[in-house]
Amino acid sequence: MEEFLFEFPAKVYYGADSLKNLRILANKRVLFVYGKSSLKESGNYDVITNILSENNVKVFELGGNDKPSYSKVLEGIKLVKTNKIEAVLGVGGSTVMDMSKIISFGSKNDNLWDFLSHKLDPTGRASLFTVLIPTYPAGGSETDSASEIDNFETGEHGALYGIYPNVAILNPKLTYSLDLKETSYSAIEQFVQASCSILGTKGIVRELGNTVVKNILKSLNSLRCNLQDELARTNLLISSSINVSGLISSGGSQIGMLIYSLEGIGESLLDMSYRDALIVYFPLFLKGLFKYYPEEILLYAKEIFEKETLSECLEEIYTLYDKFNLPMAYNEFGTIPSDNVILDNIEEVEPFTLKDQLDIFKSGFINK
């Protein structure tokens, strides 16, 4: 695929040589945010820092970020203010990129937690110039306006909405170091997100969404045979950005978006990661939605898997999970809590009743 440029409004550079666009940071003082060990072990750290050095970038590092930690965000903001940093560069997965956007915003706006807890509206507020580079394509944080964070000291969760990065750089070579397990997680997380986006949509948006979902699965199958398939890596990078653009969920009922209000029960009660909780909950979610939207779920089954029944659709999904050794049931993460404990951790989300949610969650403990 040839190099190209498009905007989300974040400006997005794609290409095997796209890191050259780091020259936009030339002569700036930059906070470099990244994760724990994988960036350095893959050699990508050296590649990026060499380009920054060639462009006379003064680098200040904030590494070791494997969790969306508010205390680390505050540490980053302190570095920015102490060193008169002018821009933020985030390289890694969604956690790193979310933190980068929040640091950029918090460096320009006091009372940060008031914005993260939605007491104050961030719309129209300034941020530092922000460049994001995904090395684990899944959540699409490199182009969207949402950032999630946790205050582990207080147990509070915060989120920043409406603040986009300025630039994203999509380079498939930076994802070559992902092994098959991590690649599979990345692709199936995208598959679930894109599938939920198209539920309830119509017309050309639906056709585009179906294409994205099918292409994710096709690309994953290609990478199963060749982890350095550049086209397949590219497809996953681009689909990650498209997923969060709002395009493939436009013009419909957006019933699939309900999953983001429901999957967290696994995170809360079983200490699951977001990706594990989302993947396990998805087929259970489809089964729960079938009670209220049978025609929509059967349309999804037919368009994506060429199946006529819900049970056949679910069988396809579990076969896919099994093929790539991904979690299929809550049993893999813990034992089933009591009904009272479950009910204490859920709220009514239309059209689901509390009993619906209780039954959906408990059904995930049956081995598939």
C-alpha positions as CSV (number, residue, x, y, z in Angstrom):
1,M,0.0,0.0,0.0
2,E,1.2,3.5,-0.9
3,E,1.7,6.2,1.7
4,F,-1.2,8.6,2.3
5,L,-2.5,11.2,4.6
6,F,-6.0,11.7,6.1
7,E,-7.5,13.7,9.0
8,F,-9.9,12.8,11.8
9,P,-9.4,15.9,12.9
10,A,-6.1,14.4,14.1
11,K,-3.7,14.4,11.2
12,V,-2.7,10.8,10.4
13,Y,0.5,9.8,8.6
14,Y,0.7,6.2,7.4
15,G,3.6,4.4,5.9
16,A,6.6,2.2,6.5
17,D,8.7,5.3,6.4
18,S,6.2,7.5,8.3
19,L,8.4,8.0,11.4
20,K,10.2,10.7,9.3
21,N,7.2,12.9,10.2
22,L,8.6,13.1,13.7
23,R,10.4,16.1,12.2
24,I,7.3,18.1,13.2
25,L,8.8,18.1,16.7
26,A,12.2,19.5,15.5
27,N,13.9,21.8,18.0
28,K,11.2,21.3,20.6
29,R,11.3,20.2,24.2
30,V,9.3,17.0,24.3
31,L,7.9,14.7,26.9
32,F,8.3,11.1,25.6
33,V,5.7,8.8,27.2
34,Y,5.9,5.0,26.7
35,G,5.2,1.7,28.4
36,K,7.4,-0.7,30.3
37,S,10.0,-2.9,28.5
38,S,8.5,-3.9,25.1
39,L,9.4,-0.7,23.3
40,K,13.1,-1.0,24.2
41,E,13.2,-4.8,23.8
42,S,11.8,-4.5,20.2
43,G,14.4,-1.9,19.2
44,N,11.7,0.7,18.4
45,Y,12.8,2.9,21.3
46,D,16.2,3.3,19.6
47,V,14.7,4.0,16.2
48,I,12.4,6.7,17.6
49,T,15.0,8.4,19.8
50,N,17.5,8.4,17.0
51,I,15.1,10.3,14.7
52,L,14.3,12.7,17.5
53,S,18.0,13.3,18.1
54,E,18.5,14.0,14.4
55,N,15.9,16.7,14.6
56,N,17.4,18.4,17.6
57,V,14.6,17.3,19.9
58,K,15.2,17.7,23.6
59,V,13.7,14.6,25.2
60,F,12.3,14.1,28.7
61,E,11.1,10.6,29.4
62,L,8.1,9.2,31.3
63,G,8.4,5.5,30.9
64,G,7.1,2.4,32.8
65,N,3.4,3.0,32.1
66,D,1.5,-0.3,32.1
67,K,-1.6,1.0,33.9
68,P,-3.7,4.2,33.4
69,S,-2.3,5.8,36.5
70,Y,-3.4,9.3,37.5
71,S,-0.4,9.7,39.8
72,K,1.9,9.1,36.7
73,V,-0.1,11.7,34.8
74,L,0.6,14.2,37.6
75,E,4.3,13.2,37.4
76,G,4.2,13.9,33.7
77,I,2.5,17.3,34.2
78,K,5.2,18.2,36.8
79,L,7.9,17.3,34.3
80,V,6.2,19.5,31.7
81,K,6.0,22.5,33.9
82,T,9.4,22.2,35.5
83,N,11.2,21.7,32.1
84,K,9.1,24.1,30.0
85,I,8.1,21.2,27.7
86,E,6.4,22.2,24.5
87,A,4.9,18.9,23.2
88,V,4.0,15.4,24.2
89,L,4.9,12.2,22.3
90,G,3.1,9.0,23.3
91,V,4.3,5.7,21.9
92,G,2.6,2.4,22.9
93,G,-0.9,1.0,23.5
94,S,-4.1,2.8,24.4
95,T,-3.0,3.3,28.1
96,V,0.1,5.2,27.1
97,M,-1.8,7.3,24.5
98,D,-4.7,8.1,26.9
99,M,-2.2,9.2,29.5
100,S,-0.4,11.4,26.9
101,K,-3.6,13.2,26.0
102,I,-4.5,13.8,29.6
103,I,-0.9,15.1,30.4
104,S,-1.2,17.4,27.4
105,F,-4.5,18.8,28.6
106,G,-3.6,18.9,32.3
107,S,-0.4,20.8,31.5
108,K,-2.5,23.7,30.3
109,N,-5.5,23.4,32.7
110,D,-5.5,23.5,36.5
111,N,-8.0,21.5,38.6
112,L,-7.5,18.5,36.3
113,W,-9.6,16.0,38.2
114,D,-12.6,18.3,37.9
115,F,-12.4,17.8,34.2
116,L,-11.8,14.1,34.5
117,S,-14.9,13.8,36.8
118,H,-17.0,15.9,34.5
119,K,-17.5,18.7,36.9
120,L,-15.9,21.0,34.3
121,D,-16.3,20.9,30.6
122,P,-13.0,20.6,28.6
123,T,-14.5,21.6,25.3
124,G,-12.4,24.3,23.6
125,R,-9.6,24.2,26.2
126,A,-6.0,24.3,25.1
127,S,-3.6,21.3,25.2
128,L,0.1,20.9,24.4
129,F,0.9,19.7,20.8
130,T,0.5,15.9,21.0
131,V,1.8,13.2,18.7
132,L,0.7,9.6,19.2
133,I,2.2,6.4,17.7
134,P,0.4,3.1,18.3
135,T,2.5,-0.1,18.7
136,Y,-0.6,-2.1,19.8
137,P,-3.5,-1.3,17.5
138,A,-6.8,-1.9,19.2
139,G,-8.5,0.9,21.0
140,G,-7.9,3.7,18.5
141,S,-6.8,6.2,21.1
142,E,-4.3,7.6,18.5
143,T,-7.2,9.4,16.7
144,D,-10.1,9.6,19.1
145,S,-11.1,12.2,21.7
146,A,-11.6,9.9,24.6
147,S,-9.1,9.1,27.4
148,E,-9.6,6.9,30.5
149,I,-7.6,7.1,33.7
150,D,-7.7,5.6,37.2
151,N,-6.7,7.1,40.5
152,F,-5.5,3.9,42.2
153,E,-5.0,5.7,45.5
154,T,-8.7,6.7,45.8
155,G,-10.3,4.0,43.6
156,E,-11.8,6.7,41.4
157,H,-12.1,6.4,37.6
158,G,-11.8,9.5,35.4
159,A,-12.3,10.2,31.7
160,L,-11.5,13.1,29.4
161,Y,-13.7,13.5,26.3
162,G,-13.5,15.9,23.4
163,I,-9.7,16.3,23.4
164,Y,-8.0,15.0,20.2
165,P,-4.3,14.5,19.6
166,N,-2.8,16.7,16.8
167,V,-0.9,14.0,14.9
168,A,-1.0,10.2,14.7
169,I,1.7,8.2,13.0
170,L,0.8,4.7,11.8
171,N,3.8,2.6,11.0
172,P,3.2,-1.2,10.5
173,K,6.8,-2.0,11.2
174,L,6.3,-0.9,14.8
175,T,3.8,-3.7,15.3
176,Y,6.0,-6.5,14.0
177,S,7.3,-7.3,17.5
178,L,3.8,-8.4,18.6
179,D,3.7,-12.2,18.9
180,L,0.7,-14.2,17.8
181,K,-1.0,-14.0,21.1
182,E,-0.8,-10.2,21.4
183,T,-1.7,-9.8,17.7
184,S,-4.7,-12.0,18.2
185,Y,-5.9,-10.0,21.2
186,S,-5.4,-6.8,19.3
187,A,-7.4,-8.0,16.3
188,I,-10.3,-9.6,18.3
189,E,-10.6,-6.6,20.5
190,Q,-11.1,-4.6,17.3
191,F,-13.5,-7.2,15.9
192,V,-15.7,-6.9,19.0
193,Q,-15.6,-3.1,18.9
194,A,-16.4,-2.9,15.2
195,S,-19.1,-5.5,15.5
196,C,-20.8,-3.5,18.2
197,S,-20.5,-0.3,16.2
198,I,-22.5,-1.7,13.2
199,L,-25.4,-3.1,15.2
200,G,-28.4,-1.0,14.4
201,T,-26.8,0.8,11.4
202,K,-28.1,0.9,7.8
203,G,-27.1,1.5,4.2
204,I,-23.6,2.4,3.1
205,V,-22.4,2.8,6.7
206,R,-23.5,-0.7,7.5
207,E,-21.7,-2.0,4.3
208,L,-18.5,-0.1,5.3
209,G,-18.7,-1.5,8.9
210,N,-19.2,-5.1,7.6
211,T,-16.1,-4.6,5.4
212,V,-14.1,-3.5,8.4
213,V,-15.2,-6.4,10.5
214,K,-14.5,-9.0,7.8
215,N,-11.1,-7.4,7.0
216,I,-10.0,-7.6,10.6
217,L,-10.7,-11.3,10.6
218,K,-9.0,-11.8,7.2
219,S,-6.0,-9.9,8.4
220,L,-5.7,-11.9,11.6
221,N,-5.8,-15.1,9.6
222,S,-3.0,-13.8,7.3
223,L,-0.9,-12.9,10.3
224,R,-1.4,-16.4,11.8
225,C,0.7,-17.6,8.8
226,N,3.1,-14.6,8.6
227,L,3.4,-12.2,11.5
228,Q,5.3,-9.8,9.3
229,D,2.6,-9.5,6.7
230,E,2.8,-5.7,6.1
231,L,-0.7,-5.4,4.5
232,A,-2.4,-7.3,7.3
233,R,-0.5,-5.2,9.9
234,T,-1.6,-2.1,8.0
235,N,-5.2,-3.2,7.9
236,L,-5.3,-3.6,11.7
237,L,-3.7,-0.2,12.2
238,I,-6.2,1.6,9.9
239,S,-9.3,-0.3,11.2
240,S,-8.3,0.6,14.7
241,S,-8.6,4.3,13.7
242,I,-11.7,3.8,11.7
243,N,-13.4,2.0,14.6
244,V,-13.3,5.1,16.8
245,S,-14.0,7.7,14.1
246,G,-17.8,7.3,14.6
247,L,-18.3,6.6,10.9
248,I,-19.3,3.0,11.1
249,S,-21.6,3.6,14.0
250,S,-23.3,6.6,12.3
251,G,-27.0,6.9,11.5
252,G,-28.2,3.9,13.5
253,S,-29.7,3.0,16.9
254,Q,-26.2,2.3,18.3
255,I,-27.5,-0.6,20.4
256,G,-24.1,-2.2,20.3
257,M,-22.6,0.7,22.3
258,L,-24.4,-0.7,25.3
259,I,-21.6,-3.2,25.7
260,Y,-19.4,-0.5,27.2
261,S,-21.8,0.0,30.1
262,L,-22.0,-3.7,30.8
263,E,-18.7,-5.4,30.1
264,G,-17.1,-3.8,33.2
265,I,-18.7,-6.3,35.5
266,G,-15.9,-8.7,34.7
267,E,-13.3,-6.1,35.4
268,S,-15.0,-5.2,38.8
269,L,-15.8,-8.7,40.1
270,L,-13.0,-10.8,38.5
271,D,-10.2,-8.3,38.2
272,M,-10.1,-8.9,34.4
273,S,-8.4,-6.6,32.0
274,Y,-10.6,-4.5,29.7
275,R,-9.8,-6.6,26.7
276,D,-10.5,-9.9,28.4
277,A,-13.7,-8.6,29.8
278,L,-14.8,-7.3,26.5
279,I,-14.0,-10.5,24.6
280,V,-15.7,-12.8,27.0
281,Y,-18.8,-10.6,27.3
282,F,-19.4,-10.1,23.6
283,P,-21.1,-13.4,22.7
284,L,-23.1,-13.2,26.0
285,F,-24.1,-9.7,25.0
286,L,-25.4,-10.8,21.6
287,K,-27.4,-13.5,23.3
288,G,-28.9,-10.9,25.7
289,L,-29.7,-8.5,22.8
290,F,-31.4,-11.2,20.9
291,K,-34.3,-11.1,23.4
292,Y,-35.0,-7.5,22.4
293,Y,-33.5,-7.1,18.9
294,P,-33.8,-10.6,17.2
295,E,-33.9,-9.3,13.7
296,E,-30.8,-7.2,14.2
297,I,-28.8,-10.0,15.7
298,L,-29.8,-12.4,12.9
299,L,-28.8,-9.8,10.3
300,Y,-25.4,-9.6,11.9
301,A,-25.1,-13.4,11.9
302,K,-26.0,-13.6,8.2
303,E,-23.8,-10.7,7.1
304,I,-20.6,-11.5,9.0
305,F,-20.7,-15.3,9.3
306,E,-23.3,-16.3,6.7
307,K,-25.3,-18.1,9.4
308,E,-29.1,-18.1,9.9
309,T,-29.4,-18.7,13.6
310,L,-28.1,-17.2,16.8
311,S,-26.6,-20.5,18.0
312,E,-24.7,-20.8,14.7
313,C,-23.4,-17.3,15.1
314,L,-22.2,-17.9,18.7
315,E,-20.6,-21.1,17.6
316,E,-18.6,-19.2,15.0
317,I,-17.4,-16.7,17.6
318,Y,-16.4,-19.3,20.1
319,T,-14.6,-21.3,17.4
320,L,-12.7,-18.1,16.5
321,Y,-11.7,-17.5,20.2
322,D,-10.6,-21.1,20.5
323,K,-8.5,-20.9,17.3
324,F,-6.5,-18.1,18.7
325,N,-6.4,-19.3,22.3
326,L,-8.5,-16.4,23.6
327,P,-10.6,-16.5,26.8
328,M,-14.1,-17.9,26.3
329,A,-15.6,-18.0,29.8
330,Y,-15.4,-16.3,33.1
331,N,-14.3,-19.5,34.7
332,E,-10.8,-18.8,33.4
333,F,-10.6,-15.8,35.7
334,G,-12.4,-16.8,38.9
335,T,-15.4,-18.4,40.5
336,I,-18.9,-17.2,40.2
337,P,-19.9,-14.6,42.9
338,S,-23.2,-14.8,44.8
339,D,-26.3,-13.2,43.2
340,N,-26.2,-10.4,45.9
341,V,-22.6,-9.5,45.1
342,I,-23.4,-9.4,41.3
343,L,-26.5,-7.3,41.8
344,D,-24.5,-4.9,44.0
345,N,-22.2,-4.3,41.0
346,I,-24.7,-3.6,38.2
347,E,-27.2,-0.9,37.4
348,E,-30.2,-1.0,35.0
349,V,-29.2,-0.2,31.5
350,E,-32.1,-0.1,29.0
351,P,-33.4,-2.4,27.6
352,F,-31.8,-4.8,30.1
353,T,-33.3,-5.4,33.5
354,L,-31.2,-6.3,36.5
355,K,-32.3,-9.9,36.1
356,D,-31.2,-9.8,32.5
357,Q,-27.8,-8.6,33.4
358,L,-27.5,-11.2,36.3
359,D,-28.5,-14.0,33.9
360,I,-26.1,-12.8,31.2
361,F,-23.1,-12.6,33.5
362,K,-23.8,-15.9,35.2
363,S,-24.2,-17.6,31.8
364,G,-20.5,-16.7,31.1
365,F,-19.4,-19.3,33.8
366,I,-20.6,-22.2,31.7
367,N,-17.7,-23.8,29.9
368,K,-18.1,-23.5,26.1
